[in-house]
Amino acid sequence: PSTQVQQARQRLGWPARRSVEASASGQGPDPSQNSQPPSPQPVTSGPAPVTSSKPSGNVGIAAGAALAACVAFAATRLVAGTPSLSTLELMSLPLDVALANGRPTVVEFYADWCAVCRELVPEELEVELAYKDRVNFVMLNIENTKWAQEASDYGVKGIPHFIFIDKEGVPMGAAVGRLPRQVLEGNVQALAEGAEQLPYAAARGRTSALTPPAGTPDRQTAPRDHA
């Protein structure tokens, strides 16, 4: 071919005629005739990878362990905490509400300085939590003169003094002093089930006196309704 044709082929990017003829005759192109490297092909990329927002396995395990530690710590604090008479006071219903809501009621006469009362708190709390949806629990502090008439009516001579009242408001029995848990729980269960009699209707144990020890502060300056 003429020089002009060769130049035109080169401008258009066509292969030399000799290479085309060689390809047609079954012979491969001469590598020496093609010193230009092949043009890079455009790379078609797929969608950009999505970065997961989930934490990696190690991070997830660490977060789970931290949460479990927090829960365990909170549970330990709850169990380790010692319940007190104040705990039972906070759970107590007012006497008039308890006697009017159609449920049986346990009334406890107590005092803050009563050692026997404090000894019974853990067992009392467990029983109250077990029956709180079926039985009312009322705390009346004998240091509050507001309850002097009730203490007289129920014959309170020592504390703690428990009165077990059916849903009609009729007293069914009493338990006085430091008694086994089965006494309190047995009577409460009988109230909850609507039994006609209590298994321990007149139980007695070690009590604290009705008068406070010497040096006990007077509570009458700020009496509480239920206390």
Salt bridges, closest charged atoms under 4 A:
GLU21 OE2 - ARG17 NE 3.12
GLU89 OE1 - ARG224 NH1 2.80
ASP112 OD2 - ARG219 NH1 2.35
GLU119 OE1 - ARG178 NE 3.26
GLU119 OE1 - ARG206 NH2 2.88
GLU123 OE1 - ARG178 NH1 3.82
GLU126 OE1 - ARG181 NH1 2.17
ASP133 OD1 - LYS132 NZ 3.55
GLU185 OE1 - ARG181 NE 3.11
ASP225 OD1 - LYS146 NZ 3.65
